[in-house]
Amino acid sequence: MQRLNSISWLTIFSTMILLLFFGFFLLISMHSTQLGNVIKLNSKILVELNKDYEDEAKQSVVSFIESTEEYEPETLLFYSEKDALVLMAEEMKGVTFGNEENPFSPMLSFSVKKDHFNPQSIAHLKQKLTKHPRVIDVYLQDTDFADLDNNLNILSFVSFVLFSVFTILTLLLLYNVLNLYLMKDDKKIRTMLLVGANDKFITKPYLQNALKIGLIAFLGAGFIAGLFAYSIYGLDDYMSDIFNPSYVIIVSVIVFILAMCFPLISTYMIIRLYLRRNYKHY
């Protein structure tokens, strides 16, 4: 059973898929909080200033914002009336003002500390800001965190279900592959039992093959995951902020252990069952 045939490669492919889904499940679970924090830090509080007192309002409101405990340092930005129009261009697409003046007022935007990014703190902050005499209104960028958490939970659940499905499929493949090999090696096994060989000696070559299957599956899953991670990093600049290298290392170690243990333990149990069922009189 040293050479891998087409059925063994099918088992390797199935094992590789289940490793990918399991790794994906772990990464989502471990990064969900960090992903939420990154999005929260990139969500802005928008403060509309009184355009009739722009300079006075800017100086006064900036000082007030920087004195609040919710303010995330070094995130404060100022937008003039023209800047505000550019900022809202996407939302105002298709809207024309004719000869009317710019309807927007000067604005300030800033981020809230992640510990204060909750409905109660945001409502309290908005209440404080709207009471300022130079502030017209306060807005929160529309980020639906309930939908975000729900989508993360769905992704995590789907990846876990797919991992479970491929675990069952891989077990069935291993069972059928091993039974084919064991039936083919029936004469050899009977000879070993007759000369006094124990189960450990008989199962050793099959366990070695199981380790080979696990190692190849792990390397294949790592290669595919690496290509996927590279493409994601190239498409989105925020990915470097979201992904925690230590989490990736931990997940890689866990997946490697699974890649080695899953086929090894499964193979051992299947062979023990087969030997007990077919050679119990030896």
MARMARTOR-864299 format. One record per residue: x, y, z of N, C-alpha, C in turn; residue number from 1. Coordinates in pm, whole numbers. Example, Ala and Ser with C-alpha at 12.3 -4.5 7.8 and 13.67 -1.06 7.14 Angstrom:
NODE      n.X      n.Y      n.Z     ca.X     ca.Y     ca.Z      c.X      c.Y      c.Z   num
NODE     1319     -569      780     1230     -450      780     1320     -330      780     1
NODE     1285     -225      708     1367     -106      714     1290        3      787     2
//
This chain:
NODE      n.X      n.Y      n.Z     ca.X     ca.Y     ca.Z      c.X      c.Y      c.Z   num
NODE       83     -121        0        0        0        0       86      126        0     1
NODE      200      122      -63      292      234      -58      263      338     -166     2
NODE      214      291     -281      191      383     -392       49      436     -388     3
NODE       34      568     -409      -98      630     -407     -165      615     -543     4
NODE     -285      554     -542     -358      541     -668     -463      650     -678     5
NODE     -550      641     -778     -650      746     -802     -747      759     -686     6
NODE     -782      647     -622     -875      653     -509     -809      724     -391     7
NODE     -679      696     -371     -607      764     -263     -598      914     -290     8
NODE     -578      953     -414     -574     1096     -447     -709     1161     -424     9
NODE     -816     1087     -449     -949     1139     -419     -965     1161     -269    10
NODE     -912     1069     -190     -914     1083      -44     -833     1205       -1    11
NODE     -717     1224      -64     -633     1341      -34     -708     1470      -66    12
NODE     -773     1474     -181     -848     1593     -221     -960     1622     -122    13
NODE    -1033     1519      -81    -1142     1537       15    -1088     1587      148    14
NODE     -976     1528      194     -913     1573      319     -867     1718      308    15
NODE     -813     1754      194     -767     1891      171     -883     1989      180    16
NODE     -997     1955      124    -1115     2042      129    -1164     2059      271    17
NODE    -1170     1948      346    -1218     1960      484    -1121     2043      569    18
NODE     -990     2035      542     -893     2118      613     -913     2266      581    19
NODE     -942     2297      454     -966     2435      414    -1089     2492      485    20
NODE    -1198     2417      487    -1320     2465      553    -1301     2478      703    21
NODE    -1227     2384      763    -1202     2392      907    -1115     2513      939    22
NODE    -1011     2536      858     -926     2653      878    -1003     2784      860    23
NODE    -1092     2786      759    -1174     2904      734    -1266     2931      852    24
NODE    -1325     2825      906    -1413     2836     1023    -1337     2895     1142    25
NODE    -1215     2844     1166    -1135     2893     1278    -1095     3039     1258    26
NODE    -1056     3075     1135    -1014     3213     1109    -1129     3311     1129    27
NODE    -1248     3275     1083    -1364     3363     1101    -1394     3379     1249    28
NODE    -1392     3267     1322    -1423     3270     1465    -1323     3356     1541    29
NODE    -1195     3344     1507    -1091     3415     1580    -1081     3562     1540    30
NODE    -1120     3594     1415    -1105     3731     1366    -1234     3812     1372    31
NODE    -1344     3753     1413    -1472     3824     1408    -1469     3951     1492    32
NODE    -1413     3943     1613    -1405     4061     1700    -1313     4167     1639    33
NODE    -1199     4123     1587    -1103     4217     1527    -1162     4283     1402    34
NODE    -1236     4206     1323    -1300     4262     1204    -1400     4369     1243    35
NODE    -1480     4340     1346    -1577     4438     1393    -1510     4565     1443    36
NODE    -1397     4550     1515    -1326     4667     1567    -1269     4753     1455    37
NODE    -1214     4689     1351    -1158     4764     1238    -1267     4843     1167    38
NODE    -1382     4780     1146    -1493     4849     1079    -1545     4963     1165    39
NODE    -1552     4939     1295    -1599     5044     1386    -1505     5165     1382    40
NODE    -1374     5139     1382    -1278     5248     1379    -1281     5325     1248    41
NODE    -1331     5261     1142    -1341     5328     1012    -1480     5388      988    42
NODE    -1568     5376     1087    -1699     5440     1081    -1688     5576     1149    43
NODE    -1744     5677     1088    -1722     5814     1133    -1849     5877     1192    44
NODE    -1826     5965     1289    -1930     6055     1336    -1915     6184     1255    45
NODE    -2022     6228     1192    -2019     6349     1111    -2091     6461     1186    46
NODE    -2023     6574     1200    -2079     6688     1274    -2095     6805     1177    47
NODE    -2219     6847     1157    -2249     6958     1066    -2239     7090     1143    48
NODE    -2157     7182     1092    -2132     7308     1161    -2216     7421     1101    49
NODE    -2234     7523     1181    -2306     7642     1136    -2218     7718     1037    50
NODE    -2263     7727      911    -2179     7788      807    -2162     7938      825    51
NODE    -2251     8001      901    -2239     8146      922    -2127     8180     1019    52
NODE    -2082     8081     1093    -1974     8104     1191    -1869     7995     1174    53
NODE    -1825     7973     1051    -1741     7857     1021    -1613     7853     1104    54
NODE    -1537     7963     1104    -1408     7962     1176    -1429     7946     1326    55
NODE    -1521     8022     1379    -1549     8014     1523    -1603     7876     1559    56
NODE    -1692     7824     1475    -1752     7694     1502    -1647     7584     1495    57
NODE    -1561     7592     1395    -1459     7489     1379    -1370     7480     1502    58
NODE    -1319     7597     1547    -1227     7599     1660    -1296     7551     1787    59
NODE    -1417     7598     1809    -1490     7566     1931    -1530     7419     1938    60
NODE    -1583     7367     1827    -1632     7229     1826    -1516     7129     1828    61
NODE    -1405     7162     1760    -1288     7075     1762    -1239     7056     1905    62
NODE    -1229     7166     1979    -1184     7159     2118    -1280     7075     2201    63
NODE    -1409     7093     2173    -1510     7018     2249    -1500     6867     2220    64
NODE    -1485     6832     2091    -1475     6691     2053    -1352     6626     2115    65
NODE    -1240     6696     2109    -1115     6640     2161    -1118     6622     2312    66
NODE    -1210     6690     2379    -1221     6677     2524    -1312     6562     2568    67
NODE    -1385     6504     2473    -1476     6395     2508    -1400     6264     2522    68
NODE    -1448     6178     2610    -1381     6050     2634    -1402     5952     2519    69
NODE    -1504     5973     2439    -1533     5881     2329    -1442     5902     2207    70
NODE    -1380     6018     2198    -1303     6055     2079    -1177     5969     2064    71
NODE    -1158     5911     1942    -1036     5838     1909     -933     5938     1859    72
NODE     -821     5955     1931     -722     6058     1894     -673     6047     1750    73
NODE     -646     6163     1692     -587     6176     1559     -677     6122     1447    74
NODE     -807     6126     1469     -900     6084     1362     -988     6201     1315    75
NODE     -967     6319     1371    -1053     6434     1341    -1015     6495     1207    76
NODE    -1115     6513     1121    -1094     6575      989    -1197     6686      969    77
NODE    -1155     6791      898    -1245     6902      868    -1276     6904      718    78
NODE    -1404     6929      684    -1448     6939      545    -1517     7073      527    79
NODE    -1469     7149      430    -1537     7275      397    -1668     7242      325    80
NODE    -1742     7345      288    -1869     7322      217    -1845     7247       86    81
NODE    -1739     7284       14    -1708     7215     -113    -1664     7071      -86    82
NODE    -1584     7053       17    -1541     6918       53    -1660     6831       91    83
NODE    -1755     6891      162    -1874     6816      204    -1956     6771       84    84
NODE    -1963     6856      -18    -2036     6821     -139    -1969     6703     -210    85
NODE    -1836     6704     -214    -1761     6593     -274    -1782     6466     -192    86
NODE    -1779     6481      -59    -1795     6367       32    -1930     6299       12    87
NODE    -2033     6380      -15    -2168     6326      -29    -2206     6302     -175    88
NODE    -2109     6308     -265    -2139     6298     -409    -2207     6167     -443    89
NODE    -2164     6057     -383    -2222     5927     -414    -2369     5921     -374    90
NODE    -2398     5972     -252    -2537     5972     -205    -2625     6069     -283    91
NODE    -2564     6176     -337    -2640     6279     -407    -2638     6260     -557    92
NODE    -2596     6143     -603    -2585     6118     -746    -2722     6138     -813    93
NODE    -2722     6218     -919    -2846     6241     -992    -2926     6360     -942    94
NODE    -2885     6419     -829    -2955     6535     -772    -2888     6663     -822    95
NODE    -2967     6755     -874    -2914     6883     -922    -2970     6997     -837    96
NODE    -2888     7101     -822    -2930     7214     -740    -2959     7339     -823    97
NODE    -2937     7330     -954    -2961     7444    -1040    -2871     7560    -1001    98
NODE    -2930     7677     -984    -2854     7795     -947    -2845     7814     -796    99
NODE    -2900     7719     -722    -2898     7732     -577    -2756     7716     -524   100
NODE    -2733     7773     -407    -2602     7763     -344    -2582     7622     -290   101
NODE    -2459     7593     -259    -2424     7463     -201    -2507     7441      -74   102
NODE    -2587     7333      -69    -2674     7312       47    -2599     7259      170   103
NODE    -2474     7221      152    -2401     7161      262    -2331     7264      347   104
NODE    -2314     7229      471    -2241     7312      566    -2104     7251      589   105
NODE    -2012     7328      648    -1883     7268      684    -1906     7152      782   106
NODE    -1819     7054      776    -1838     6935      858    -1708     6892      923   107
NODE    -1722     6827     1036    -1612     6759     1102    -1645     6611     1108   108
NODE    -1545     6529     1091    -1566     6384     1107    -1459     6328     1199   109
NODE    -1497     6228     1276    -1401     6165     1366    -1450     6024     1401   110
NODE    -1359     5944     1451    -1392     5807     1492    -1409     5801     1644   111
NODE    -1485     5703     1685    -1509     5679     1827    -1426     5559     1871   112
NODE    -1372     5563     1992    -1299     5450     2045    -1387     5325     2044   113
NODE    -1324     5212     2013    -1402     5089     1997    -1478     5050     2124   114
NODE    -1423     5088     2240    -1490     5055     2366    -1618     5135     2385   115
NODE    -1629     5247     2312    -1747     5332     2324    -1839     5320     2202   116
NODE    -1803     5228     2111    -1886     5215     1991    -2002     5120     2018   117
NODE    -2103     5175     2085    -2226     5102     2115    -2340     5202     2112   118
NODE    -2463     5155     2095    -2576     5249     2080    -2589     5351     2193   119
NODE    -2562     5309     2317    -2578     5399     2431    -2474     5512     2427   120
NODE    -2346     5475     2405    -2241     5576     2401    -2257     5671     2284   121
NODE    -2295     5615     2168    -2315     5700     2049    -2429     5798     2071   122
NODE    -2539     5750     2130    -2654     5838     2157    -2616     5947     2256   123
NODE    -2539     5913     2357    -2495     6012     2457    -2404     6116     2393   124
NODE    -2313     6071     2306    -2221     6162     2238    -2298     6255     2145   125
NODE    -2392     6201     2069    -2473     6285     1979    -2551     6390     2057   126
NODE    -2602     6348     2172    -2678     6442     2255    -2590     6557     2303   127
NODE    -2468     6527     2344    -2375     6630     2389    -2338     6725     2274   128
NODE    -2314     6668     2157    -2271     6750     2044    -2384     6840     1992   129
NODE    -2504     6787     1985    -2616     6866     1932    -2652     6983     2024   130
NODE    -2610     6976     2149    -2637     7087     2241    -2538     7202     2222   131
NODE    -2431     7175     2146    -2332     7281     2122    -2395     7388     2031   132
NODE    -2379     7517     2066    -2446     7624     1989    -2402     7636     1844   133
NODE    -2284     7586     1809    -2235     7599     1673    -2254     7470     1590   134
NODE    -2323     7374     1645    -2349     7247     1575    -2493     7243     1528   135
NODE    -2512     7214     1397    -2646     7203     1342    -2703     7063     1364   136
NODE    -2624     6962     1329    -2672     6825     1346    -2553     6728     1352   137
NODE    -2580     6607     1398    -2477     6504     1411    -2529     6377     1345   138
NODE    -2444     6312     1266    -2483     6192     1194    -2382     6080     1222   139
NODE    -2431     5961     1214    -2343     5843     1222    -2346     5774     1087   140
NODE    -2228     5746     1033    -2224     5674      906    -2303     5544      919   141
NODE    -2380     5515      818    -2473     5401      823    -2398     5269      807   142
NODE    -2364     5210      921    -2302     5078      922    -2390     4986     1006   143
NODE    -2450     4890      944    -2540     4800     1013    -2460     4687     1077   144
NODE    -2429     4703     1205    -2346     4604     1274    -2424     4476     1305   145
NODE    -2554     4488     1314    -2634     4367     1333    -2621     4277     1211   146
NODE    -2626     4339     1090    -2609     4261      967    -2468     4206      957   147
NODE    -2369     4285     1000    -2230     4240      996    -2212     4115     1081   148
NODE    -2258     4122     1206    -2246     4006     1295    -2324     3887     1241   149
NODE    -2442     3914     1184    -2523     3806     1129    -2454     3738     1011   150
NODE    -2393     3819      923    -2322     3763      808    -2200     3681      851   151
NODE    -2128     3730      953    -2014     3654     1005    -2059     3521     1065   152
NODE    -2170     3525     1136    -2223     3401     1195    -2266     3302     1087   153
NODE    -2327     3355      980    -2369     3268      870    -2248     3205      802   154
NODE    -2145     3287      775    -2022     3235      714    -1958     3128      800   155
NODE    -1953     3154      930    -1894     3058     1023    -1975     2928     1025   156
NODE    -2107     2940     1027    -2193     2823     1031    -2181     2741      903   157
NODE    -2182     2811      788    -2172     2742      659    -2039     2668      647   158
NODE    -1929     2734      688    -1798     2669      680    -1792     2547      772   159
NODE    -1855     2555      890    -1855     2442      982    -1938     2327      926   160
NODE    -2052     2360      865    -2137     2256      805    -2063     2186      691   161
NODE    -1997     2266      605    -1922     2208      494    -1805     2122      545   162
NODE    -1741     2170      653    -1635     2089      715    -1691     1955      764   163
NODE    -1808     1959      827    -1870     1836      877    -1906     1742      763   164
NODE    -1959     1798      655    -1998     1716      540    -1875     1647      480   165
NODE    -1768     1724      460    -1647     1666      401    -1577     1570      498   166
NODE    -1597     1589      628    -1544     1493      724    -1610     1357      704   167
NODE    -1742     1359      689    -1817     1234      667    -1777     1170      534   168
NODE    -1769     1254      429    -1730     1201      298    -1589     1141      300   169
NODE    -1498     1209      369    -1360     1160      377    -1353     1030      455   170
NODE    -1430     1021      562    -1435      896      639    -1487      780      554   171
NODE    -1589      809      475    -1644      705      387    -1542      663      282   172
NODE    -1470      763      226    -1367      732      127    -1254      649      189   173
NODE    -1210      691      308    -1105      617      377    -1149      473      406   174
NODE    -1273      460      449    -1326      327      481    -1324      237      357   175
NODE    -1371      290      246    -1376      211      121    -1236      183       67   176
NODE    -1148      285       72    -1011      266       23     -940      159      105   177
NODE     -951      168      236     -883       72      323     -938      -69      307   178
NODE    -1069      -80      294    -1128     -212      274    -1081     -275      143   179
NODE    -1069     -193       38    -1016     -245      -89     -873     -295      -73   180
NODE     -790     -214       -8     -651     -255       13     -641     -379      102   181
NODE     -720     -382      208     -715     -495      301     -761     -624      234   182
NODE     -864     -614      151     -909     -733       79     -803     -779      -21   183
NODE     -737     -683      -83     -629     -716     -177     -511     -781     -104   184
NODE     -486     -736       21     -373     -787       98     -414     -903      190   185
NODE     -529     -962      162     -581    -1066      251     -480    -1180      273   186
NODE     -421    -1228      166     -326    -1340      178     -205    -1300      261   187
NODE     -156    -1180      239      -40    -1131      314      -73    -1117      463   188
NODE     -193    -1066      492     -234    -1048      632     -248    -1182      703   189
NODE     -308    -1281      635     -323    -1414      695     -186    -1477      725   190
NODE      -93    -1457      633       42    -1513      654      109    -1449      775   191
NODE       94    -1315      789      153    -1246      903       91    -1291     1034   192
NODE      -42    -1312     1032     -110    -1358     1154      -66    -1499     1192   193
NODE      -44    -1583     1091       -3    -1722     1117      136    -1730     1180   194
NODE      224    -1636     1144      359    -1639     1201      368    -1557     1330   195
NODE      251    -1509     1377      247    -1443     1508      255    -1292     1508   196
NODE      236    -1229     1393      241    -1082     1388      122    -1023     1463   197
NODE      145     -914     1534       35     -849     1607      -28     -739     1521   198
NODE     -135     -680     1575     -209     -577     1501     -120     -455     1470   199
NODE      -34     -421     1563       52     -305     1544      143     -323     1423   200
NODE      199     -443     1408      287     -470     1295      210     -466     1163   201
NODE       89     -520     1163        7     -526     1040      -38     -386      998   202
NODE      -76     -306     1095     -132     -173     1062      -25      -69     1029   203
NODE      101      -95     1063      207        5     1046      217       62      905   204
NODE      222      -21      797      233       38      662      111      121      623   205
NODE       -6       80      672     -128      155      641     -127      291      713   206
NODE      -75      293      836      -66      417      910       36      512      846   207
NODE      144      455      794      242      538      723      179      603      601   208
NODE       97      526      530       28      580      413      -72      688      453   209
NODE     -136      669      570     -232      768      620     -161      900      651   210
NODE      -41      892      710       37     1013      736       76     1082      606   211
NODE      108     1004      506      142     1060      375       22     1135      315   212
NODE      -96     1073      327     -218     1138      278     -242     1269      352   213
NODE     -228     1268      486     -249     1390      565     -151     1500      532   214
NODE      -24     1464      513       78     1563      483       55     1628      346   215
NODE       24     1546      246       -1     1600      112     -125     1690      113   216
NODE     -229     1646      186     -352     1726      196     -324     1860      264   217
NODE     -241     1858      369     -207     1982      440     -130     2078      349   218
NODE      -32     2025      277       47     2109      186      -42     2167       76   219
NODE     -132     2085       23     -224     2134      -81     -317     2241      -27   220
NODE     -372     2221       93     -461     2319      154     -386     2448      184   221
NODE     -260     2435      232     -180     2553      259     -150     2633      134   222
NODE     -123     2563       24      -95     2631     -103     -218     2709     -151   223
NODE     -335     2645     -147     -458     2712     -190     -491     2830      -99   224
NODE     -478     2810       34     -505     2918      129     -409     3035      107   225
NODE     -281     3003       76     -183     3108       51     -217     3190      -73   226
NODE     -260     3123     -180     -301     3195     -301     -422     3284     -275   227
NODE     -518     3231     -198     -638     3308     -166     -602     3431      -82   228
NODE     -517     3412       19     -476     3523      106     -402     3629       26   229
NODE     -316     3586      -66     -239     3680     -148     -333     3765     -235   230
NODE     -433     3700     -294     -527     3773     -380     -611     3871     -299   231
NODE     -651     3832     -177     -730     3920      -91     -648     4041      -48   232
NODE     -522     4019      -10     -435     4129       29     -417     4228      -85   233
NODE     -411     4174     -207     -392     4262     -322     -514     4344     -355   234
NODE     -633     4294     -317     -757     4363     -351     -800     4464     -245   235
NODE     -767     4438     -118     -819     4521      -10     -708     4560       86   236
NODE     -687     4691      103     -582     4741      192     -614     4716      339   237
NODE     -745     4698      371     -782     4679      510     -747     4539      561   238
NODE     -718     4446      472     -694     4308      514     -572     4299      606   239
NODE     -471     4384      582     -352     4381      667     -385     4425      809   240
NODE     -489     4508      825     -532     4550      958     -619     4445     1025   241
NODE     -692     4369      945     -787     4272      999     -716     4144     1042   242
NODE     -630     4091      954     -567     3963      982     -457     3976     1087   243
NODE     -467     3894     1189     -368     3888     1294     -273     3772     1263   244
NODE     -144     3801     1237      -49     3693     1202      -43     3582     1306   245
NODE      -56     3618     1434      -50     3514     1538     -168     3418     1527   246
NODE     -286     3471     1489     -403     3385     1470     -381     3290     1352   247
NODE     -321     3343     1246     -294     3260     1127     -199     3146     1163   248
NODE      -97     3176     1244       -2     3073     1286      -73     2967     1371   249
NODE     -155     3013     1465     -229     2919     1552     -318     2829     1470   250
NODE     -393     2889     1374     -482     2810     1289     -403     2710     1206   251
NODE     -288     2753     1154     -204     2663     1073     -158     2543     1155   252
NODE     -119     2567     1280      -75     2457     1367     -190     2361     1395   253
NODE     -308     2417     1425     -425     2333     1454     -463     2250     1331   254
NODE     -462     2313     1214     -497     2242     1090     -394     2133     1060   255
NODE     -266     2162     1086     -162     2061     1065     -184     1940     1156   256
NODE     -215     1966     1283     -242     1856     1377     -361     1774     1329   257
NODE     -466     1844     1282     -583     1773     1230     -546     1690     1107   258
NODE     -464     1748     1019     -423     1679      896     -347     1550      927   259
NODE     -268     1552     1034     -193     1433     1072     -279     1332     1150   260
NODE     -360     1384     1241     -435     1295     1331     -559     1234     1267   261
NODE     -629     1311     1184     -756     1263     1128     -738     1136     1045   262
NODE     -652     1136      942     -637     1011      866     -569      901      947   263
NODE     -480      939     1040     -409      839     1120     -505      765     1213   264
NODE     -584      840     1289     -679      778     1383     -788      703     1308   265
NODE     -839      764     1200     -944      699     1121     -895      567     1063   266
NODE     -773      570     1008     -716      449      949     -698      340     1055   267
NODE     -646      378     1171     -625      281     1278     -756      215     1321   268
NODE     -860      298     1340     -989      244     1385    -1053      155     1279   269
NODE    -1044      195     1153    -1103      116     1045    -1033      -19     1030   270
NODE     -898      -17     1038     -823     -142     1025     -849     -234     1143   271
NODE     -853     -177     1264     -883     -259     1383    -1020     -325     1369   272
NODE    -1117     -251     1321    -1251     -306     1302    -1249     -417     1197   273
NODE    -1176     -394     1090    -1168     -493      983    -1102     -621     1032   274
NODE     -992     -609     1105     -921     -726     1156    -1004     -804     1256   275
NODE    -1075     -732     1342    -1160     -800     1441    -1276     -873     1373   276
NODE    -1326     -816     1265    -1442     -874     1198    -1404     -992     1110   277
NODE    -1286     -988     1048    -1251    -1091      950    -1146    -1191      994   278
NODE    -1072    -1157     1100     -966    -1248     1144     -972    -1276     1294   279
NODE    -1095    -1276     1348    -1108    -1293     1493    -1067    -1433     1539   280
NODE    -1062    -1534     1449    -1027    -1670     1488     -876    -1690     1492   281
NODE     -798    -1588     1451     -651    -1603     1454     -600    -1566     1593   282
//
